[in-house]
Amino acid sequence: MTATLPRALGAVALAGAGALAWSLVEARWYTLREVTVPVLPSGQDPLRVLHLSDLHLTPGQRRKVDWVRDLASLDPHLVVDTGDNWAHLDAMTSLLDALEPHLARPGAFVLGSNDYYAPRAKNPARYLLPDSRGDAPARPVELPWRELVARFSAAGWIDLTNRRDVLKVDGRVLSLVGTDDAHLDRDRFPAAGGDDDVRGGSVPIDLHLGVTHAPYRRVLDAMHADDVDVTIAGHTHGGQLAVPLWGALVTNCDLDTRRAKGLHGWPGPRPDRTGGAGSSWLHVSAGLGTSPYAPVRFACRPEATLLTFVAA
């Protein structure tokens, strides 16, 4: 009995070390998800949208930069970036290198908390609390987000920070609505019916798309009430540390863990499932990065997604 306990504790310690080692590997095991969403008007050709989120780039992450650059070979019609692009004061060069081939395409973006402020070390157990944010530091390190916005906008990407816009892509007219980061309480949902709300005009809208960083319920409810066809979000990292055959334990916001990543419906089931007739589509990306203070993933590979919108 006394000999068995040390052996058992040793086995647990060995398993824990193995899981930690694997989680460090998995954080660099990037994957492309391909998702089809039946949401376009009848008879239309498919529309390909590349969803990038949560790169959390730091200097020296050459493999991630090259992998993101290579996604341009997918030839998407539109690129949507849902924020948390970097995690270091000196990451601008790496980020622009990663996104350079994508900035040549039509695009839209919003920012996340880690676009505004550099990450800081904190107790990872906070993520298990109902609200993981805690008290803001007295003097957070501000990143050059204004320059980032200027660079994206100069390339032609549409800034959807608490605003609406319209975009013509591949012969289709897209109505767009977005919010600033709800994790920082910066979200202000733009009112419908203003001059920038092109719905109801003389030109028919082929798709009404919602874009946000953190999928808090209040934002998703506002998107749904605005009759979006699809809402695109990031932030959750898919839970980052998931339990095999179970899934995410946390989402780092008030979204339920069943929707931590992937294609879902809101507020009910997916529109193509029983009970989903009153829902809109929701896609949440698990993202491509992590905080530099917690560079691990388990049962939740870093990802980008190619969304293919097809006729319903």
C-alpha positions in Angstrom: 0.0 0.0 0.0 2.8 2.4 1.0 4.8 1.5 -2.2 1.7 1.9 -4.5 1.1 5.6 -3.5 4.5 7.0 -4.6 4.2 5.0 -7.9 0.7 6.5 -8.5 1.9 10.0 -7.7 4.8 9.5 -10.0 2.6 8.4 -12.8 0.3 11.4 -12.3 3.3 13.7 -12.3 4.7 12.1 -15.5 1.3 12.4 -17.2 1.1 16.0 -16.3 4.6 16.7 -17.7 3.6 14.9 -20.9 0.4 16.9 -21.2 2.4 20.2 -20.7 4.9 19.2 -23.3 2.2 18.4 -25.8 0.3 21.6 -25.1 3.5 23.6 -26.0 3.7 21.7 -29.3 0.0 22.0 -30.1 0.1 25.8 -29.7 2.2 25.8 -32.9 0.2 23.1 -34.8 -1.8 25.5 -37.0 -4.8 24.2 -38.9 -7.2 25.5 -41.5 -10.9 24.9 -40.8 -13.3 24.9 -43.8 -16.9 25.6 -43.1 -19.9 25.9 -45.4 -22.8 28.3 -44.4 -26.0 28.2 -46.5 -26.9 31.8 -46.2 -26.8 33.5 -49.7 -29.9 34.2 -51.8 -31.0 31.4 -54.1 -29.0 30.9 -57.3 -25.8 32.7 -56.1 -22.3 31.4 -56.5 -20.3 30.6 -53.4 -18.6 33.5 -51.6 -15.3 32.6 -49.8 -14.4 34.5 -46.6 -11.2 34.0 -44.7 -11.6 34.6 -41.0 -8.4 35.5 -39.1 -8.4 36.1 -35.4 -6.2 36.2 -32.3 -2.8 35.9 -33.9 -1.2 37.4 -30.7 2.0 37.9 -32.7 5.3 38.6 -31.1 8.7 39.2 -32.8 10.4 36.0 -33.9 7.3 33.9 -34.7 8.4 33.3 -38.3 6.6 30.0 -38.7 3.2 31.6 -37.8 3.9 34.6 -40.1 4.7 32.3 -43.0 1.7 30.1 -42.3 -0.7 33.1 -42.3 0.9 34.5 -45.5 0.3 31.2 -47.3 -3.4 31.4 -46.6 -3.6 33.8 -49.5 -3.4 30.8 -51.8 -7.0 30.0 -50.8 -8.0 33.0 -52.9 -10.8 34.3 -50.7 -13.1 37.0 -51.9 -13.0 38.7 -48.5 -10.8 38.7 -45.4 -12.3 39.4 -42.0 -10.0 40.1 -39.0 -11.6 39.9 -35.6 -8.7 41.3 -33.6 -6.0 40.6 -31.0 -3.5 40.7 -33.8 -0.3 41.2 -31.7 1.1 40.9 -28.2 4.3 43.0 -28.2 5.3 46.6 -28.7 7.7 45.6 -31.5 5.3 43.3 -33.4 4.2 45.7 -36.1 6.7 44.6 -38.7 5.9 40.9 -38.2 2.2 41.6 -38.3 2.3 43.6 -41.5 4.5 40.9 -43.0 2.0 38.2 -42.1 -1.0 40.2 -43.4 0.7 41.7 -46.5 -0.9 39.4 -49.1 -4.3 39.7 -47.4 -4.3 43.5 -47.2 -4.3 43.4 -51.0 -7.8 41.9 -50.9 -11.2 43.4 -49.8 -11.3 43.2 -46.0 -13.0 44.3 -42.8 -11.7 44.4 -39.2 -12.4 45.2 -35.5 -9.9 45.4 -32.7 -9.6 43.3 -29.5 -8.2 44.2 -26.1 -4.7 43.0 -27.0 -4.6 45.3 -29.9 -5.0 48.2 -27.5 -2.8 47.0 -24.6 0.1 44.7 -24.2 -0.7 41.5 -22.3 0.4 41.1 -18.7 1.1 38.2 -16.4 -1.9 37.2 -14.3 -3.1 34.1 -12.4 -4.5 31.7 -15.0 -7.0 30.5 -12.4 -8.9 33.8 -13.0 -10.2 32.3 -16.3 -12.3 30.0 -14.2 -14.2 32.9 -12.6 -17.5 34.3 -14.0 -15.6 37.4 -15.0 -11.9 36.9 -15.6 -10.9 40.5 -16.2 -10.1 41.7 -12.7 -8.9 45.2 -11.9 -7.2 47.1 -14.8 -3.6 47.9 -14.2 -2.9 51.4 -13.1 -0.7 52.1 -16.2 -1.4 49.6 -18.9 1.2 49.4 -21.8 -0.6 50.9 -24.8 0.2 49.4 -28.2 0.4 51.6 -31.3 -3.2 50.7 -32.3 -3.9 54.0 -34.0 -1.1 53.3 -36.5 -2.4 49.7 -36.9 -5.9 51.1 -37.8 -4.3 53.6 -40.2 -2.3 50.8 -41.9 -5.4 48.6 -42.3 -7.6 51.5 -43.5 -4.9 52.7 -46.0 -4.9 49.3 -47.5 -8.6 49.5 -48.1 -9.9 47.3 -45.2 -13.1 48.6 -43.6 -12.9 49.6 -40.0 -16.1 48.4 -38.3 -15.4 49.8 -34.8 -18.9 50.6 -33.6 -20.1 51.4 -37.1 -21.7 50.2 -40.3 -20.5 50.1 -43.8 -21.2 48.5 -47.2 -18.8 46.5 -49.4 -19.1 45.2 -52.9 -17.4 41.8 -53.3 -17.4 39.6 -56.3 -20.5 41.3 -57.7 -22.3 41.0 -54.4 -23.4 43.8 -52.0 -22.5 43.2 -48.4 -24.0 45.2 -45.5 -21.6 45.2 -42.5 -22.1 46.1 -38.8 -19.4 45.8 -36.2 -18.6 46.7 -32.6 -15.5 47.5 -30.6 -14.2 45.1 -28.0 -16.9 44.1 -25.4 -14.2 42.6 -23.2 -13.1 46.2 -22.5 -16.7 47.5 -22.5 -15.9 49.5 -25.5 -18.8 48.2 -27.6 -21.5 50.6 -28.7 -23.8 49.0 -31.2 -24.6 51.4 -34.0 -28.2 52.3 -34.4 -30.2 50.9 -37.4 -31.7 53.2 -40.0 -29.0 55.8 -40.2 -27.2 57.1 -43.2 -24.7 54.3 -43.0 -27.4 51.6 -42.9 -27.8 50.7 -46.6 -30.6 48.1 -46.1 -33.9 49.2 -47.5 -32.3 51.2 -50.2 -32.6 50.9 -54.0 -29.8 48.3 -54.2 -30.6 44.9 -52.8 -28.3 43.5 -50.1 -27.0 40.0 -50.7 -25.6 39.4 -47.1 -25.8 41.3 -43.8 -22.6 40.4 -41.8 -21.9 41.1 -38.1 -18.3 41.4 -36.9 -17.0 41.6 -33.3 -14.0 40.5 -31.3 -15.5 39.1 -28.1 -18.8 37.3 -28.5 -20.6 38.6 -25.3 -24.3 37.8 -25.2 -25.3 41.5 -25.3 -23.4 41.9 -28.6 -24.8 38.7 -30.1 -28.3 39.7 -29.0 -27.9 43.1 -30.7 -26.6 41.5 -33.9 -29.5 39.1 -33.9 -32.0 41.9 -33.4 -30.3 43.7 -36.3 -31.2 40.8 -38.5 -27.6 39.8 -39.4 -27.3 36.7 -41.5 -24.0 35.7 -39.9 -22.0 37.0 -36.9 -18.2 36.4 -36.9 -16.2 36.6 -33.7 -13.0 35.4 -32.0 -11.6 36.0 -28.5 -12.4 32.7 -26.8 -9.3 30.8 -28.1 -11.8 27.9 -28.2 -11.2 27.5 -24.5 -7.5 27.1 -25.2 -7.2 24.1 -22.8 -10.0 21.7 -23.6 -11.0 18.3 -22.3 -11.0 15.6 -24.9 -14.5 14.3 -25.7 -15.9 17.1 -23.6 -14.7 20.4 -25.0 -14.0 23.9 -23.6 -14.2 24.7 -19.9 -14.2 28.5 -20.3 -14.8 31.1 -23.0 -13.3 34.2 -21.2 -16.7 35.9 -21.7 -20.4 35.1 -20.9 -20.8 32.9 -24.0 -21.6 29.3 -23.2 -18.8 26.8 -23.7 -20.8 24.8 -26.3 -20.2 27.8 -28.6 -16.5 28.3 -27.7 -15.5 27.7 -31.3 -17.0 26.6 -34.6 -20.3 27.2 -36.5 -23.4 27.6 -34.3 -26.7 29.5 -34.1 -27.8 32.4 -32.0 -29.8 32.6 -29.8 -31.0 29.0 -30.4 -29.7 26.1 -32.5 -28.2 26.5 -35.9 -30.8 27.7 -38.5 -30.5 24.3 -40.3 -31.2 22.3 -37.2 -34.5 21.5 -35.4 -35.6 24.6 -33.4 -33.2 26.9 -35.2 -35.7 28.7 -37.4 -35.5 31.9 -35.3 -31.7 31.9 -35.0 -28.9 33.6 -37.0 -25.6 32.0 -37.9 -22.6 32.5 -35.5 -19.0 31.6 -36.2 -16.5 31.8 -33.4 -12.8 31.2 -34.3 -10.5 29.5 -31.8 -7.8 31.8 -33.2 -4.1 31.3 -34.0 -2.3 32.4 -30.9 -2.0 32.6 -27.1 -0.8 35.1 -24.6 3.0 35.0 -24.4 2.5 34.3 -20.6 0.5 31.1 -21.4 1.8 29.7 -24.7 -0.1 26.5 -24.5 -3.1 24.8 -26.1 -4.5 21.4 -25.3 -7.2 19.6 -27.5 -7.8 22.9 -29.2 -5.5 23.5 -32.1 -4.8 27.1 -33.3 -6.9 27.8 -36.4 -7.9 30.1 -39.2 -11.2 29.4 -41.0 -12.3 29.5 -44.6 -16.0 30.3 -44.5 -17.8 29.4 -47.8 -21.2 31.1 -48.0 -23.5 29.3 -50.4 -27.1 29.7 -51.5 -29.6 28.6 -48.8 
